[in-house]
Amino acid sequence: MIELSNLSKAFGANHVLRGVNLEINKGTSMVIIGGSGTGKSVLLKCILGLVSPDAGTITLDGRDVTQQDRDAFLARFGMLFQGGALFDSLPVWQNVAFRLLRGSLKRPKAEAREIAIEKLRRVGLTPDVADRFPAELSGGMQKRVGLARAIAAEPEIIFFDEPTTGLDPIMAGVINDLIREIVTEMGATAMTITHDMSSVRAIADNVAMLHGGKIRWTGPVSQLDHSGDAHVDQFIHGRAEGPIEAVR
């Protein structure tokens, strides 16, 4: 469904992506792992068109993303942002229904609110949360609101940027389980960026490791522990010694 071919991106002398090749099949969950600063978020931003690659191509359903109608293209995506990225001045239901209240997906306000409450229920939040403001919610509840917003418009493709950052292990497990259930139910294609190995094992069908601007290894999550790649082995076991140098 999504194919990256020889994708490169540099910021001045900093070459972040150096010829990335990756395929994400329809209805599968791909997790991109790699250390901080390895270009995972840049890769995601290139796909969404927030950053323009210097070279290479990105296709969606075989069509170059730069040749597609921008609004129609983005309407196919949902996004769970790393920090939640909720609008403090809007009540929860309007955060969830943000895309349904404007643009090409606009719905009547009452209908948008109903959809928002239904999505909040799907992520385990009661209807009374709808009229609260983000500041009144715990970190775990805010993350669930972000997830409800990501699925509100029934997207075909969902991106998750560090979905468990800042959460305790129990809440991280809850979010991982919700993501897996929802992606499976919707039949969506998912791409997750994380260095939380519990998330990788809970969410992934396939895993790709980005290091040195290239995909070092990619394969089914069932083969992750037997990748045969020293970079992958060091990363998934959190070892200080290995080919990946720790920033000191």
C-alpha positions in Angstrom: 0.0 0.0 0.0 2.9 2.3 0.8 6.3 2.0 -0.9 9.4 4.1 -0.3 12.1 3.9 -2.9 15.6 5.3 -2.3 14.3 8.0 -0.1 16.9 10.6 1.0 16.7 13.7 3.1 19.4 16.0 4.4 19.3 19.1 6.6 22.4 21.0 5.6 25.3 18.6 6.3 23.1 16.3 8.4 22.1 13.4 6.1 19.2 11.9 7.9 17.8 9.5 5.3 20.3 7.9 2.9 18.3 5.8 0.5 15.5 4.2 2.5 13.6 1.4 0.8 10.5 0.0 2.6 7.1 -1.6 1.7 4.1 -1.6 3.9 1.4 -4.0 2.8 -2.3 -3.2 3.0 -3.9 -4.2 6.3 -0.6 -4.8 8.1 1.0 -3.1 11.1 4.6 -2.0 10.5 6.7 -0.7 13.4 9.8 1.3 12.7 12.5 1.1 15.5 15.7 2.9 15.9 17.5 5.2 18.3 16.6 8.9 19.0 17.7 11.1 16.1 17.9 8.3 13.5 15.2 9.9 11.3 12.1 7.9 12.2 9.9 11.0 12.5 11.4 12.6 9.4 10.5 9.4 7.5 6.9 9.8 8.7 6.8 13.5 7.8 8.0 12.7 4.3 5.2 10.3 3.8 2.6 12.8 5.0 4.2 15.6 2.8 5.2 17.7 5.8 8.8 17.4 4.7 9.9 17.2 1.1 12.5 14.5 0.4 15.6 15.4 -1.6 15.5 12.2 -3.7 13.5 9.1 -4.1 9.8 8.3 -4.4 6.9 7.6 -2.1 3.9 5.8 -3.6 0.4 5.1 -2.1 -1.5 2.4 -3.9 1.1 2.6 -6.7 0.7 6.3 -7.3 3.3 9.0 -6.5 2.0 10.9 -3.4 3.1 14.2 -4.9 0.7 13.7 -7.8 -2.4 13.1 -5.6 -5.0 15.6 -4.5 -3.7 16.8 -1.2 -7.0 16.9 0.7 -8.1 13.5 -0.6 -4.7 12.1 0.2 -4.7 13.3 3.8 -8.3 12.2 4.4 -7.1 8.6 4.2 -4.8 9.1 7.2 -5.2 9.2 11.0 -2.5 10.2 13.3 -1.7 9.7 17.0 0.9 12.3 18.0 3.7 11.6 20.4 2.7 14.3 23.0 -1.1 13.9 22.4 -1.2 17.3 20.7 -4.7 18.0 22.1 -6.1 21.6 21.8 -6.2 22.9 25.4 -8.9 25.4 24.5 -11.3 22.8 23.1 -13.4 20.3 25.1 -12.5 16.7 24.6 -15.3 15.9 22.1 -14.3 18.8 19.8 -10.7 17.5 19.9 -11.9 14.0 18.9 -14.2 15.5 16.2 -11.7 18.1 15.0 -11.6 16.8 11.4 -15.4 16.2 11.3 -16.1 19.8 12.1 -14.2 21.3 9.2 -12.9 20.7 5.7 -14.0 18.0 3.2 -15.1 15.7 6.1 -17.3 18.2 7.7 -20.4 16.8 9.5 -23.3 18.6 11.3 -22.2 19.5 14.8 -24.6 17.1 16.6 -23.5 14.2 14.4 -19.9 15.0 15.0 -20.4 15.0 18.7 -22.2 11.6 18.5 -19.3 10.1 16.6 -16.8 11.6 19.1 -18.6 10.0 22.0 -18.8 6.7 20.3 -15.0 6.8 19.6 -14.4 7.8 23.2 -16.4 4.7 24.3 -14.2 2.6 21.9 -11.1 3.6 23.7 -12.6 3.0 27.2 -13.7 6.6 28.1 -17.2 7.4 29.4 -19.5 10.0 27.7 -19.0 12.4 30.7 -15.4 12.9 29.6 -16.6 14.6 26.3 -17.2 18.0 27.9 -14.1 18.1 30.0 -10.9 19.9 28.9 -7.6 18.1 28.3 -6.0 19.7 31.4 -8.6 17.9 33.5 -7.4 14.5 32.2 -4.5 12.2 33.2 -1.8 11.4 30.8 -3.3 8.0 30.0 -6.7 9.5 29.4 -5.2 12.2 27.1 -3.5 9.5 25.1 -6.8 7.7 24.7 -8.4 10.9 23.5 -5.6 11.2 21.0 -6.3 7.7 19.8 -10.1 8.4 19.5 -9.3 11.4 17.4 -7.0 9.3 15.2 -9.8 6.9 14.3 -12.7 9.4 14.3 -12.8 9.7 10.5 -12.4 6.0 9.9 -9.0 6.3 8.2 -7.5 3.6 6.0 -4.0 4.3 7.3 -3.0 5.2 10.9 0.3 6.6 12.1 1.4 6.2 15.7 4.3 8.4 16.8 5.8 7.0 20.1 2.3 6.0 21.4 3.4 5.0 24.9 5.9 7.9 25.7 5.3 9.2 29.2 3.0 6.4 30.3 3.6 4.0 33.2 4.0 0.3 32.1 0.4 -0.7 32.9 -1.1 2.2 30.9 1.4 1.6 28.1 0.1 -2.0 28.0 -3.5 -0.8 27.8 -2.7 1.6 24.9 -0.8 -1.1 23.1 -3.7 -3.5 23.4 -6.2 -0.8 22.2 -4.1 0.0 19.2 -3.8 -3.6 18.2 -7.6 -4.2 18.7 -8.6 -1.1 16.8 -6.2 -1.6 13.9 -7.4 -5.2 13.5 -11.1 -4.2 13.7 -10.8 -1.4 11.2 -8.6 -3.4 8.8 -6.4 -0.4 8.7 -2.8 -0.2 7.6 -0.7 1.0 10.5 2.8 2.5 10.9 4.2 3.0 14.3 7.4 4.8 15.4 8.7 3.6 18.8 11.7 2.5 20.8 9.5 0.8 23.4 10.0 -2.9 22.8 6.8 -3.9 24.6 5.0 -1.8 22.0 6.9 -3.5 19.1 5.9 -6.9 20.3 2.3 -6.0 21.0 1.5 -3.9 17.8 3.7 -5.2 15.0 3.1 -7.6 12.2 6.4 -6.5 10.7 9.4 -4.6 12.0 12.0 -2.4 10.3 15.1 -0.9 11.9 16.3 2.5 10.7 20.0 3.2 11.5 22.5 5.3 9.7 19.8 6.7 7.4 19.0 3.2 6.0 16.8 0.3 6.8 19.2 -2.2 8.4 16.7 -5.0 8.7 13.0 -5.7 8.1 10.9 -8.8 8.6 8.1 -10.3 10.6 8.1 -9.6 14.3 8.3 -13.3 15.0 11.9 -13.2 13.5 13.0 -10.1 15.4 14.9 -12.1 18.0 16.7 -14.1 15.3 17.4 -11.2 12.8 21.1 -12.0 12.4 21.8 -8.3 12.5 24.1 -7.0 15.2 22.5 -3.6 15.2 19.0 -5.0 15.7 20.2 -7.4 18.4 21.9 -4.7 20.4 18.9 -2.4 20.1 16.2 -4.8 21.1 18.2 -6.0 24.2 19.3 -2.5 25.2 23.0 -3.3 25.3 25.6 -0.6 25.7 28.2 -2.5 23.8 27.8 -3.1 20.1 27.9 -1.4 16.7 25.5 1.3 17.7 27.5 4.0 19.6 25.8 5.5 22.6 25.9 9.3 22.7 27.9 10.2 25.8 
